[in-house]
Amino acid sequence: MLIVHVFVHVLPGSVDAFIGATTANANASVLEPGIARFDVVQSLADPTRFVLVEAYRSDEAAGAHKETAHYATWRDTVADMMAEPRSAVRYRDVVFPD
């Protein structure tokens, strides 16, 4: 299991549009066989900050996700909404590794 946390800082006027585009991407992403989970969380302290918590069944599944049409649509749609470039940290599951 590969877990990726994607940290996103959105421009203040783009929060609602970002949520809409990201919800569409998350809903399509969970239908991919290689994705176990795809959560989108928003900071209570700063509503312009989000974390996408993506759980993949394999490294290959993470790569396959980046090849989907819904990911490309999301990436292109939200590009101008970013207050700064998004960043990601990759993790492994310690308790449930498979």
Secondary structure, 3 states (H helix, E strand, C coil): CEEEEEEEEECHHHHHHHHHHHHHHHHHHCCCCCEEEEEEEECCCCCCEEEEEEEECCHHHHHHHCCCHHHHHHHHHHHHHECCCCEEEEEECCCCCC
